[in-house]
């Protein structure tokens, strides 16, 4: 049986024992440089719900652990974690792997096969993006509505796990094609490197899908029951929920906006597309009901997202 991490464990020791948990930390917006502090101390300092963090890291370590352990999971924190995972996959990792894949295949003299492999990968990315966008457009807003105490028609959660298959199968096919049938005339270093990235991505995605299926969806079902039974969840207004739902990426983007960066400059800094920056800005405006840079500047200063001396005059 695998030992579980607990609040008193040193975060440094946790990361060193399993480097894949660096991704979990990033999706909880936990920074490095925490010294010898415990998991509980680091979570408290960064306003992260420790029980939810432990549930996720232990589930990542052993996908049966969370099912057999009672955690008091904060559904808002977990929802935000999953949202950040989507952003990581769609805005960073998939484009990053594609660039490496193009570079690796660029050494080949077999241009026809190289083209088909890239096409195969692009089709996979398109399907994965489509299904994750369904969650962004339907599942997370549904959870927001529940948190506001709204009695709305339950949605189907099939979309939450649909990107496991056939998308998962398609990713396996891509690996098999490259390993078994791709004949490169050049060194294997680049091909092996991108294959390694694909294997790591696949493992991470499997854990992500399992977390949705076995942890997130059951927690949403519990939330539905609480609403059905008339339980008050503590939110008075829709505006309060939206304010609480401001993501770390959105906060980071606000700091760049008030410092005078253009959408293109922000996109370059965050390694995302200009369209994604535009979408984030639209969501920020909706959540805060602030539509001007000057208004965002005041918000950022009041909420200590930036120091007034860092703002361009």
C-alpha positions as CSV (number, residue, x, y, z in Angstrom):
1,X,0.0,0.0,0.0
2,X,1.3,3.5,-0.9
3,X,1.7,5.9,2.0
4,X,-0.4,9.0,1.7
5,X,0.9,12.6,2.0
6,X,-0.4,14.4,5.1
7,X,-0.5,18.1,6.1
8,X,2.6,17.7,8.3
9,X,4.8,16.5,5.4
10,X,7.5,18.8,4.0
11,X,6.4,20.0,0.6
12,X,10.0,19.8,-0.6
13,X,10.2,16.1,0.3
14,X,6.9,15.5,-1.5
15,X,8.2,17.1,-4.8
16,X,11.5,15.3,-4.6
17,X,9.8,11.9,-4.1
18,X,7.5,12.5,-7.2
19,X,8.5,15.2,-9.6
20,X,5.2,14.8,-11.5
21,X,3.5,16.6,-8.6
22,X,5.2,19.8,-9.8
23,X,2.3,20.0,-12.3
24,X,-0.2,19.6,-9.5
25,X,1.4,22.5,-7.6
26,X,1.4,24.7,-10.7
27,X,-2.4,24.1,-11.1
28,X,-2.9,25.1,-7.5
29,X,-0.7,28.2,-8.2
30,X,1.7,27.2,-5.4
31,X,5.1,28.9,-6.1
32,X,8.5,27.4,-5.6
33,X,10.9,28.7,-2.9
34,X,9.0,27.4,0.1
35,X,12.0,26.2,2.0
36,X,11.3,23.5,4.6
37,X,7.6,24.4,5.2
38,X,5.0,21.8,5.5
39,X,2.2,21.2,3.0
40,X,-0.3,22.8,5.3
41,X,1.9,25.9,5.8
42,X,2.5,26.5,2.1
43,X,-1.3,26.0,1.3
44,X,-2.3,28.5,4.0
45,X,0.2,31.1,2.8
46,X,-1.2,30.8,-0.7
47,X,-4.9,30.6,0.2
48,X,-5.2,27.1,-1.2
49,X,-7.6,24.6,0.5
50,X,-5.2,22.0,2.0
51,X,-7.7,19.2,2.1
52,X,-8.4,19.6,-1.6
53,X,-4.7,19.8,-2.4
54,X,-4.0,16.6,-0.5
55,X,-6.9,14.8,-2.2
56,X,-5.5,15.6,-5.6
57,X,-1.9,14.8,-4.9
58,X,-2.8,11.5,-3.2
59,X,-5.1,10.6,-6.1
60,X,-2.3,11.4,-8.6
61,X,0.0,9.2,-6.6
62,X,-2.5,6.3,-6.4
63,X,-5.8,6.5,-8.2
64,X,-7.6,4.4,-5.6
65,X,-6.5,6.4,-2.6
66,X,-9.0,9.2,-2.7
67,X,-11.9,6.7,-3.2
68,X,-11.0,5.1,0.1
69,X,-10.3,8.3,2.1
70,X,-12.6,11.0,3.3
71,X,-11.5,14.5,2.3
72,X,-13.5,17.7,2.8
73,X,-13.0,18.8,-0.8
74,X,-13.7,22.4,-1.8
75,X,-15.5,22.1,-5.1
76,X,-14.6,25.6,-6.1
77,X,-10.9,24.9,-5.6
78,X,-11.2,21.6,-7.5
79,X,-13.1,23.1,-10.3
80,X,-10.4,25.8,-10.7
81,X,-7.7,23.2,-10.6
82,X,-9.3,21.3,-13.5
83,X,-9.8,24.5,-15.4
84,X,-6.1,25.3,-15.1
85,X,-5.2,21.8,-16.3
86,X,-7.2,22.5,-19.4
87,X,-5.4,25.7,-20.0
88,X,-2.1,24.0,-19.6
89,X,-2.9,21.3,-22.1
90,X,-4.6,23.5,-24.7
91,X,-2.5,26.7,-24.5
92,X,0.9,25.3,-23.7
93,X,1.6,21.6,-23.8
94,X,-0.2,20.6,-27.1
95,X,1.4,23.5,-29.1
96,X,4.8,22.8,-27.4
97,X,4.7,19.1,-28.4
98,X,3.6,20.1,-32.0
99,X,6.6,22.4,-32.3
100,X,8.9,19.6,-31.2
101,X,7.2,17.1,-33.4
102,X,7.7,19.4,-36.5
103,X,11.3,20.0,-35.5
104,X,12.0,16.3,-35.1
105,X,10.3,15.3,-38.3
106,X,12.0,18.1,-40.1
107,X,15.2,16.0,-40.2
108,X,13.5,13.2,-42.2
109,X,13.7,12.7,-45.9
110,X,10.3,11.0,-45.8
111,X,8.2,14.1,-46.1
112,X,5.0,12.3,-46.9
113,X,5.0,10.3,-43.7
114,X,6.0,13.3,-41.7
115,X,3.1,15.3,-43.1
116,X,0.6,12.5,-42.2
117,X,2.0,12.2,-38.7
118,X,1.5,16.0,-38.1
119,X,-2.0,15.8,-39.6
120,X,-2.8,12.9,-37.3
121,X,-1.6,14.8,-34.3
122,X,-3.5,18.0,-35.3
123,X,-6.7,15.9,-35.6
124,X,-6.2,14.5,-32.2
125,X,-5.6,18.0,-30.7
126,X,-8.8,19.3,-32.4
127,X,-10.9,16.6,-30.9
128,X,-9.4,17.0,-27.5
129,X,-9.9,20.8,-27.6
130,X,-13.5,20.3,-28.6
131,X,-14.3,18.1,-25.7
132,X,-12.5,20.2,-23.1
133,X,-14.2,23.3,-24.4
134,X,-17.5,21.6,-23.8
135,X,-16.6,21.3,-20.1
136,X,-15.5,25.0,-20.1
137,X,-18.8,26.1,-21.6
138,X,-21.1,23.7,-19.8
139,X,-19.7,21.9,-16.7
140,X,-17.9,24.7,-14.9
141,X,-20.6,27.3,-15.4
142,X,-23.1,24.6,-14.1
143,X,-21.0,24.2,-11.0
144,X,-20.9,28.0,-10.6
145,X,-24.7,28.1,-10.8
146,X,-25.0,25.4,-8.1
147,X,-22.6,27.4,-5.8
148,X,-25.0,30.3,-6.2
149,X,-27.7,28.0,-4.8
150,X,-29.6,27.9,-8.1
151,X,-32.0,24.9,-8.6
152,X,-31.3,24.2,-12.3
153,X,-31.8,21.1,-14.4
154,X,-28.9,18.6,-13.9
155,X,-26.6,18.2,-16.9
156,X,-25.1,15.0,-18.3
157,X,-21.5,14.5,-17.2
158,X,-20.6,12.1,-20.1
159,X,-18.7,15.0,-21.7
160,X,-16.5,15.2,-18.7
161,X,-14.8,11.9,-19.4
162,X,-15.4,11.5,-23.1
163,X,-11.9,12.6,-24.0
164,X,-10.5,9.4,-22.6
165,X,-11.9,7.4,-25.6
166,X,-11.6,7.5,-28.5
167,X,-9.1,10.4,-28.1
168,X,-7.0,8.3,-25.7
169,X,-6.9,5.5,-28.2
170,X,-5.9,7.9,-31.0
171,X,-2.9,9.2,-28.9
172,X,-1.9,5.6,-28.4
173,X,-2.1,5.0,-32.2
174,X,0.2,8.0,-32.8
175,X,2.8,6.6,-30.5
176,X,2.6,3.1,-32.1
177,X,3.0,4.5,-35.6
178,X,6.0,6.5,-34.7
179,X,7.7,3.7,-32.7
180,X,6.9,0.8,-35.1
181,X,6.8,2.3,-38.5
182,X,8.5,5.7,-38.7
183,X,12.0,5.3,-40.3
184,X,14.2,8.3,-39.8
185,X,17.5,8.8,-41.6
186,X,18.8,11.0,-38.8
187,X,19.6,10.7,-35.2
188,X,16.8,9.4,-32.9
189,X,17.3,12.0,-30.2
190,X,14.6,14.4,-31.3
191,X,12.1,11.7,-32.1
192,X,12.7,10.0,-28.8
193,X,12.4,13.3,-26.9
194,X,9.0,14.1,-28.4
195,X,7.8,10.5,-27.9
196,X,8.8,10.8,-24.2
197,X,6.8,14.1,-24.0
198,X,3.8,12.3,-25.5
199,X,4.1,9.4,-23.0
200,X,4.2,11.9,-20.1
201,X,1.3,13.8,-21.5
202,X,-0.7,10.6,-21.9
203,X,-0.1,9.6,-18.2
204,X,-1.0,13.1,-17.0
205,X,-4.2,13.1,-19.1
206,X,-5.3,9.7,-17.8
207,X,-4.9,10.9,-14.2
208,X,-6.8,14.1,-15.1
209,X,-9.7,12.2,-16.6
210,X,-9.8,9.8,-13.6
211,X,-9.8,12.8,-11.2
212,X,-12.8,14.2,-13.0
213,X,-14.7,10.9,-13.1
214,X,-14.0,9.6,-9.6
215,X,-13.6,12.8,-7.5
216,X,-15.0,15.9,-9.3
217,X,-18.3,14.4,-10.6
218,X,-19.2,12.7,-7.2
219,X,-18.5,16.0,-5.5
220,X,-20.8,17.8,-7.9
221,X,-23.5,15.2,-7.3
222,X,-23.1,15.9,-3.5
223,X,-23.5,19.6,-4.3
224,X,-26.7,18.9,-6.3
225,X,-28.1,17.1,-3.3
226,X,-27.3,19.9,-1.0
227,X,-29.1,22.4,-3.3
228,X,-32.0,20.0,-3.7
229,X,-32.4,19.8,0.1
230,X,-32.4,23.6,0.4
231,X,-29.0,23.9,2.1
232,X,-27.5,27.4,2.1
233,X,-24.0,27.5,0.6
234,X,-23.0,30.9,2.0
235,X,-23.0,33.0,-1.2
236,X,-25.3,35.9,-1.2
237,X,-25.0,37.3,-4.7
238,X,-23.8,36.2,-8.2
239,X,-21.2,38.9,-8.1
240,X,-19.7,37.5,-5.0
241,X,-19.3,34.1,-6.7
242,X,-17.8,35.6,-9.8
243,X,-15.3,37.6,-7.7
244,X,-14.3,34.4,-5.9
245,X,-13.9,32.6,-9.2
246,X,-11.3,34.9,-10.7
247,X,-8.5,32.6,-11.7
248,X,-4.8,33.0,-11.1
249,X,-4.2,33.2,-14.8
250,X,-6.8,36.0,-15.0
251,X,-5.1,37.8,-12.1
252,X,-1.8,37.5,-13.9
253,X,-3.3,38.8,-17.1
254,X,-4.8,41.8,-15.2
255,X,-1.3,42.8,-14.0
256,X,0.0,42.9,-17.6
257,X,-3.0,44.9,-18.8
258,X,-2.6,47.6,-16.1
259,X,1.2,47.7,-16.9
260,X,0.3,48.7,-20.4
261,X,1.1,45.6,-22.4
262,X,-0.8,44.9,-25.6
263,X,-2.7,41.6,-26.2
264,X,0.1,40.4,-28.4
265,X,2.7,41.2,-25.7
266,X,0.6,39.4,-23.1
267,X,0.2,36.4,-25.3
268,X,3.9,36.1,-25.9
269,X,4.7,36.4,-22.2
270,X,2.1,33.7,-21.2
271,X,2.8,31.5,-24.2
272,X,-0.8,31.6,-25.3
273,X,-2.7,32.8,-28.4
274,X,-4.0,36.4,-28.8
275,X,-7.5,34.9,-29.1
276,X,-7.0,33.2,-25.7
277,X,-5.9,36.6,-24.2
278,X,-9.1,38.2,-25.6
279,X,-11.2,35.4,-24.1
280,X,-9.6,35.9,-20.7
281,X,-10.2,39.7,-20.9
282,X,-13.8,39.1,-21.8
283,X,-14.3,36.8,-18.8
284,X,-12.6,39.2,-16.5
285,X,-14.9,42.0,-17.6
286,X,-17.9,39.8,-17.0
287,X,-16.8,38.6,-13.6
288,X,-15.7,42.0,-12.3
289,X,-18.1,44.2,-14.3
290,X,-15.1,46.3,-15.2
291,X,-14.5,47.1,-18.8
292,X,-11.7,49.7,-18.9
293,X,-8.0,49.5,-18.3
294,X,-8.3,52.4,-15.8
295,X,-11.0,50.5,-13.9
296,X,-8.8,47.3,-13.9
297,X,-5.9,49.5,-12.6
298,X,-7.9,50.5,-9.6
299,X,-9.1,47.0,-9.0
300,X,-5.5,45.7,-9.2
301,X,-4.1,48.2,-6.8
302,X,-6.9,47.7,-4.3
303,X,-6.5,44.0,-4.4
304,X,-2.7,44.2,-4.2
305,X,-2.2,42.5,-7.6
306,X,0.3,45.3,-8.5
307,X,2.2,48.0,-6.8
308,X,1.3,51.5,-8.0
309,X,5.0,52.2,-8.8
310,X,5.0,49.4,-11.3
311,X,2.3,50.9,-13.4
312,X,3.2,52.9,-16.5
313,X,2.1,56.5,-16.3
